[in-house]
Amino acid sequence: MSGEHEIYHDPYTGSDPVIFTSTPARSPVLPVRPPDRAPGSVEMTIDGVPVTVPQGSTILEACREQGIDIPTLCYGQTVQPEGVCRLCVVDTGGRALTPSCSAKVSNGMSVETDNAKVQHSRKLVLELLGSSVDVDLAGPELPDGSIAGYMSRYGADPSRFGPQSQPAAAGERDTNQAGHHHVGDGSAAGNVAQPVKIDNDLFVRDYAKCILCYKCVEACGVDAQNTFAISIAGRGFDARVSTEYAVPLTESACVWCGNCINVCPTGALMFRSEYEMREAGTWDESVQAVTDTICPYCGVGCTLSLHTQDNRIVKVLSPLDSGVTNGNLCVKGRFGFEFVQVLPKGTPREGSSDRDAPVGGSAD
């Protein structure tokens, strides 16, 4: 109302009226976002060498930044660290060794990554794992995906605990009650050996290789899928990955996304195509090619890493550093690749309900 007076009375405070003669003009200058603060730094000592690392880093991240190789198994780039395998422990001067994957750095901290105390602990952990779990395929992606190098480095000898005990019967471990583990007579080393669970066409579960790292549980939970189809049940040697009320996986809340496979460090969870090729002796990663493409199923634009061998897709992953997926996919992206396969007539198709059914019509 140019040229006229507007009088405003505040009914709540009873203050004197405010007279506006015109509407205040807005500034033509847009507000500018304040610059982000530079991350703080922490001064600490690693193996006697003073270093400066970003505040909020874990000890493991700080050590890797300095080029120090710390063995890990349960650590994963896309899941919250649980610190359960105890292979990455370091000495920070306390009474107990510290899991470097989950402990944060602090000013003045002194870390010893490979002293006698640390070496002894890692050796014992490797021996206990090797005596009770099939670790043939276990190992972190860095440096080489194998646990054998760490066994050699620390002189671990799992056989000193004795010969392996007999494997459990199919389904036997699933019915064990928590806290009811029966101590053996000492003539054989206790283990988690059991038959492979093959109950679907997508992936298999070989819990004889499971180290209870919790990564599959986290990927199924708050770190990725938020389905909560699996958890850890039982204690001691009776501890195992289980569905709700131990129902079969096919009757559980599982949505078959396969994100648990993506984080498993031991081969306990594996594409069925990979498992069958390994059993047949045809799996050969040295001749496989990896091609990145975009999933065709929806508009999200997930990056797929197609692993191919003999001109056939054998498994599908997604880059952990992908800004869209962070390594996670849905059931279509991870397993829905068979429609592009060009297979000889009579070859069983992955995902078929009848794995003996021929592709392309009758085999006659």
Wavefront OBJ file of the C-alpha trace (Angstrom):
o trace
v 0.000 0.000 0.000
v 2.363 2.650 -1.278
v 1.792 6.093 0.219
v -0.525 4.818 2.930
v 0.174 3.931 6.552
v -0.335 0.470 7.947
v -0.673 0.184 11.718
v 0.000 -3.122 13.448
v -0.961 -3.728 17.084
v 0.582 -6.722 18.849
v -2.320 -8.295 20.797
v -0.008 -10.465 22.882
v 2.591 -8.034 24.193
v 0.529 -4.880 24.288
v 3.469 -2.932 22.918
v 3.160 0.346 21.097
v 1.861 0.077 17.548
v 4.359 -0.253 14.738
v 3.719 1.903 11.692
v 4.836 0.603 8.260
v 4.907 3.131 5.452
v 5.991 0.617 2.796
v 6.959 -3.004 2.375
v 10.700 -3.495 3.078
v 12.625 -4.292 -0.087
v 14.392 -7.655 -0.284
v 18.127 -7.744 -0.726
v 19.131 -8.720 -4.271
v 22.054 -10.720 -2.865
v 21.292 -14.381 -2.297
v 22.575 -15.960 0.921
v 25.771 -17.920 0.525
v 26.318 -21.268 2.245
v 29.173 -20.960 4.724
v 32.237 -22.955 3.712
v 32.528 -26.442 5.135
v 34.937 -26.696 7.987
v 38.133 -28.502 7.204
v 38.167 -31.822 9.035
v 40.222 -31.801 12.159
v 43.393 -33.802 12.506
v 44.752 -36.095 15.168
v 48.399 -36.492 16.093
v 49.346 -39.975 17.163
v 52.143 -42.523 16.989
v 52.037 -45.729 14.959
v 54.876 -48.188 15.510
v 57.009 -45.392 16.964
v 56.460 -43.032 14.034
v 54.581 -39.739 14.674
v 51.747 -39.320 12.160
v 48.831 -36.970 11.573
v 45.531 -38.519 10.471
v 41.994 -37.166 9.924
v 39.847 -36.906 13.010
v 37.199 -39.629 13.182
v 39.363 -42.218 11.445
v 39.532 -45.723 12.808
v 42.898 -47.144 13.770
v 42.641 -49.503 10.802
v 42.092 -46.598 8.394
v 44.980 -44.681 9.927
v 47.307 -47.669 9.605
v 46.306 -48.362 6.016
v 46.932 -44.706 5.213
v 50.502 -45.316 6.353
v 50.776 -48.438 4.181
v 50.619 -50.881 7.101
v 48.915 -54.198 6.292
v 46.661 -55.250 9.157
v 44.836 -58.557 8.607
v 41.035 -58.435 8.653
v 38.156 -60.831 8.080
v 34.972 -59.344 9.521
v 35.722 -55.803 8.300
v 33.694 -54.600 5.329
v 33.709 -51.315 3.464
v 29.921 -51.033 3.294
v 28.878 -52.399 6.711
v 29.386 -51.161 10.237
v 32.430 -52.749 11.908
v 31.523 -55.381 14.476
v 35.044 -56.216 15.671
v 34.174 -59.888 16.199
v 36.923 -61.791 14.379
v 39.675 -60.180 16.499
v 42.214 -60.600 13.711
v 42.844 -56.862 13.357
v 43.741 -56.234 17.013
v 46.520 -53.784 17.865
v 48.216 -52.753 21.097
v 47.209 -49.305 22.362
v 48.803 -49.737 25.780
v 45.696 -50.949 27.579
v 45.111 -54.189 29.426
v 43.462 -55.784 26.400
v 44.246 -55.523 22.715
v 42.068 -53.182 20.660
v 40.118 -54.074 17.483
v 41.465 -51.564 14.994
v 38.465 -51.801 12.649
v 36.090 -50.175 15.143
v 38.264 -48.132 17.552
v 38.674 -44.438 16.700
v 41.980 -42.584 16.841
v 42.616 -39.930 19.472
v 45.258 -37.300 20.139
v 48.377 -38.717 21.732
v 47.400 -42.319 21.040
v 50.296 -44.752 20.662
v 49.653 -47.851 18.567
v 51.803 -50.940 18.132
v 50.586 -52.968 15.161
v 52.887 -55.972 15.203
v 54.602 -56.470 18.557
v 54.945 -59.879 20.209
v 51.644 -59.558 22.054
v 49.761 -58.738 18.842
v 51.490 -61.486 16.876
v 50.637 -64.114 19.480
v 46.981 -63.057 19.537
v 46.649 -63.126 15.753
v 48.366 -66.494 15.534
v 45.960 -68.014 18.062
v 42.912 -66.521 16.322
v 44.054 -67.947 12.973
v 44.670 -71.360 14.530
v 41.280 -71.446 16.230
v 39.537 -70.426 13.014
v 41.526 -72.887 10.924
v 40.803 -75.770 13.291
v 37.040 -75.190 13.446
v 36.076 -73.585 10.120
v 36.841 -74.325 6.471
v 38.910 -71.255 5.563
v 40.067 -72.408 2.133
v 38.259 -69.491 0.449
v 38.558 -67.027 3.332
v 40.477 -63.808 3.209
v 40.119 -60.043 2.846
v 40.038 -58.473 -0.604
v 43.304 -56.718 0.240
v 46.063 -57.646 -0.176
v 45.243 -60.836 -2.114
v 41.935 -62.307 -0.930
v 43.648 -65.224 0.833
v 44.083 -66.096 4.473
v 46.975 -68.444 3.660
v 49.466 -65.579 3.621
v 48.504 -64.576 7.140
v 48.762 -68.184 8.304
v 52.314 -68.255 6.989
v 53.237 -64.828 8.352
v 52.257 -65.681 11.917
v 53.276 -69.345 11.832
v 49.743 -70.526 12.572
v 49.292 -74.298 12.800
v 45.606 -75.244 13.213
v 46.477 -78.945 13.212
v 47.980 -78.701 16.702
v 44.456 -78.803 18.125
v 44.039 -82.326 16.797
v 42.169 -84.020 13.954
v 38.764 -82.753 12.840
v 35.680 -84.126 14.518
v 32.898 -85.655 12.441
v 30.607 -83.245 10.545
v 27.112 -82.659 11.862
v 24.210 -84.242 10.042
v 22.038 -82.086 7.790
v 19.928 -79.766 9.930
v 21.455 -81.013 13.188
v 23.077 -77.722 14.148
v 19.858 -75.815 13.444
v 18.100 -77.655 16.259
v 20.820 -77.285 18.908
v 19.781 -75.382 21.998
v 21.775 -72.365 23.122
v 24.177 -73.140 25.942
v 23.855 -76.918 25.555
v 27.142 -77.604 23.807
v 28.611 -80.905 24.941
v 32.341 -80.888 25.553
v 34.208 -83.556 23.616
v 36.779 -85.961 24.975
v 39.697 -84.011 23.513
v 40.516 -86.547 20.841
v 39.372 -84.246 18.014
v 39.008 -80.532 17.400
v 35.449 -79.236 17.510
v 34.246 -77.675 14.287
v 31.179 -76.363 12.500
v 31.362 -78.821 9.580
v 27.978 -79.648 8.065
v 26.429 -80.324 4.645
v 25.924 -77.429 2.243
v 22.398 -75.992 2.288
v 20.997 -76.018 -1.263
v 17.346 -75.029 -1.049
v 16.927 -72.526 -3.886
v 18.176 -71.803 -7.394
v 19.980 -68.550 -6.582
v 22.630 -69.157 -3.929
v 23.923 -71.776 -1.537
v 24.855 -71.570 2.154
v 27.939 -73.477 3.227
v 28.010 -72.779 6.947
v 31.053 -75.009 7.383
v 32.867 -71.885 6.109
v 31.032 -69.419 8.383
v 33.161 -67.491 10.904
v 30.170 -65.604 12.381
v 31.497 -62.244 11.211
v 27.951 -60.743 11.321
v 28.425 -59.075 7.927
v 25.505 -60.919 6.331
v 23.314 -60.042 9.317
v 24.259 -56.368 9.037
v 23.705 -56.308 5.257
v 20.270 -57.867 5.747
v 19.568 -55.359 8.524
v 20.132 -51.660 9.031
v 23.267 -51.343 6.908
v 21.550 -52.153 3.606
v 18.324 -54.079 3.134
v 16.395 -53.554 6.388
v 14.723 -56.944 5.942
v 16.070 -58.593 9.129
v 15.512 -62.088 7.747
v 18.547 -63.549 9.536
v 20.342 -63.190 12.846
v 22.797 -65.066 15.059
v 21.284 -67.774 17.261
v 22.926 -69.935 19.913
v 26.255 -69.563 21.705
v 29.715 -71.081 21.455
v 30.004 -73.852 18.890
v 26.214 -73.878 18.694
v 26.135 -70.285 17.409
v 24.954 -70.074 13.807
v 23.198 -67.802 11.330
v 19.474 -68.501 11.578
v 16.133 -67.294 10.277
v 13.259 -66.387 12.574
v 12.260 -69.505 14.493
v 14.750 -71.438 12.315
v 12.236 -71.721 9.482
v 13.610 -72.679 6.040
v 15.045 -69.716 4.161
v 12.410 -70.164 1.467
v 9.713 -69.547 4.104
v 11.474 -66.651 5.828
v 11.378 -62.889 5.283
v 14.283 -63.148 2.816
v 13.720 -61.049 -0.341
v 16.567 -62.770 -2.240
v 18.538 -59.579 -2.846
v 21.827 -61.441 -2.347
v 23.470 -58.527 -0.532
v 24.627 -61.028 2.086
v 26.684 -62.780 -0.615
v 28.332 -59.502 -1.519
v 29.846 -59.061 1.949
v 30.670 -62.671 2.908
v 34.474 -62.974 3.327
v 34.756 -66.769 3.430
v 32.613 -68.222 0.642
v 29.972 -69.412 3.082
v 27.428 -67.629 0.881
v 27.897 -68.143 -2.847
v 26.071 -67.887 -6.152
v 24.716 -71.302 -7.041
v 26.285 -70.948 -10.480
v 29.703 -70.402 -8.882
v 29.205 -73.268 -6.436
v 28.288 -75.738 -9.163
v 31.209 -74.665 -11.330
v 33.606 -75.048 -8.394
v 32.213 -78.514 -7.709
v 32.713 -79.415 -11.367
v 36.245 -77.958 -11.355
v 35.441 -75.423 -14.088
v 35.510 -72.215 -12.044
v 38.535 -70.146 -13.151
v 38.704 -66.489 -12.145
v 41.928 -66.021 -14.119
v 40.005 -66.272 -17.403
v 36.937 -64.360 -16.289
v 36.155 -60.887 -17.558
v 34.330 -58.208 -15.549
v 32.171 -55.738 -17.445
v 30.304 -52.848 -15.832
v 26.889 -51.983 -17.229
v 23.596 -50.501 -16.064
v 20.750 -52.682 -14.804
v 17.893 -52.683 -17.358
v 15.038 -53.431 -14.952
v 14.093 -49.978 -13.606
v 15.108 -46.334 -13.705
v 17.329 -46.251 -10.617
v 20.424 -46.874 -12.714
v 22.294 -49.437 -10.616
v 25.756 -50.379 -11.841
v 26.191 -54.101 -12.463
v 29.572 -55.825 -12.653
v 29.017 -58.844 -14.883
v 31.496 -61.664 -14.284
v 31.684 -63.782 -17.433
v 33.460 -67.022 -18.270
v 33.205 -68.909 -21.572
v 30.852 -66.218 -22.884
v 28.407 -66.842 -20.043
v 27.480 -64.663 -17.057
v 28.447 -66.588 -13.933
v 27.686 -63.992 -11.269
v 26.715 -60.339 -10.867
v 28.093 -57.913 -8.302
v 28.067 -54.118 -7.980
v 31.033 -51.832 -7.203
v 31.333 -50.991 -3.531
v 32.206 -47.392 -4.443
v 29.119 -46.905 -6.624
v 27.225 -43.824 -5.505
v 23.926 -45.468 -6.459
v 24.275 -48.962 -5.016
v 27.175 -48.987 -2.529
v 27.549 -52.576 -3.682
v 23.917 -53.515 -3.006
v 21.383 -54.788 -5.529
v 17.856 -56.196 -5.615
v 16.911 -59.713 -6.674
v 16.397 -58.637 -10.284
v 19.713 -56.877 -10.653
v 21.748 -59.606 -8.968
v 20.059 -62.750 -10.253
v 17.891 -61.764 -13.210
v 20.532 -62.193 -15.867
v 19.621 -65.529 -17.425
v 17.458 -63.963 -20.109
v 20.578 -62.694 -21.885
v 22.387 -66.020 -21.875
v 22.973 -67.731 -25.199
v 23.238 -71.397 -24.257
v 23.406 -74.577 -26.315
v 20.184 -76.494 -26.676
v 19.653 -78.792 -23.703
v 21.759 -76.753 -21.248
v 19.984 -76.305 -17.868
v 19.115 -72.672 -17.233
v 20.120 -71.042 -13.935
v 17.040 -70.197 -11.883
v 14.847 -72.819 -13.508
v 12.573 -74.687 -11.123
v 13.574 -77.841 -12.976
v 17.331 -77.731 -13.370
v 17.245 -80.704 -15.757
v 14.835 -78.965 -18.122
v 16.397 -78.175 -21.496
v 16.719 -74.629 -22.819
v 15.067 -73.821 -26.120
v 12.411 -76.491 -26.172
v 12.520 -80.248 -26.292
v 15.868 -82.048 -26.217
v 14.605 -84.597 -28.769
l 1 2 3 4 5 6 7 8 9 10 11 12 13 14 15 16 17 18 19 20 21 22 23 24 25 26 27 28 29 30 31 32 33 34 35 36 37 38 39 40 41 42 43 44 45 46 47 48 49 50 51 52 53 54 55 56 57 58 59 60 61 62 63 64 65 66 67 68 69 70 71 72 73 74 75 76 77 78 79 80 81 82 83 84 85 86 87 88 89 90 91 92 93 94 95 96 97 98 99 100 101 102 103 104 105 106 107 108 109 110 111 112 113 114 115 116 117 118 119 120 121 122 123 124 125 126 127 128 129 130 131 132 133 134 135 136 137 138 139 140 141 142 143 144 145 146 147 148 149 150 151 152 153 154 155 156 157 158 159 160 161 162 163 164 165 166 167 168 169 170 171 172 173 174 175 176 177 178 179 180 181 182 183 184 185 186 187 188 189 190 191 192 193 194 195 196 197 198 199 200 201 202 203 204 205 206 207 208 209 210 211 212 213 214 215 216 217 218 219 220 221 222 223 224 225 226 227 228 229 230 231 232 233 234 235 236 237 238 239 240 241 242 243 244 245 246 247 248 249 250 251 252 253 254 255 256 257 258 259 260 261 262 263 264 265 266 267 268 269 270 271 272 273 274 275 276 277 278 279 280 281 282 283 284 285 286 287 288 289 290 291 292 293 294 295 296 297 298 299 300 301 302 303 304 305 306 307 308 309 310 311 312 313 314 315 316 317 318 319 320 321 322 323 324 325 326 327 328 329 330 331 332 333 334 335 336 337 338 339 340 341 342 343 344 345 346 347 348 349 350 351 352 353 354 355 356 357 358 359 360 361 362 363 364
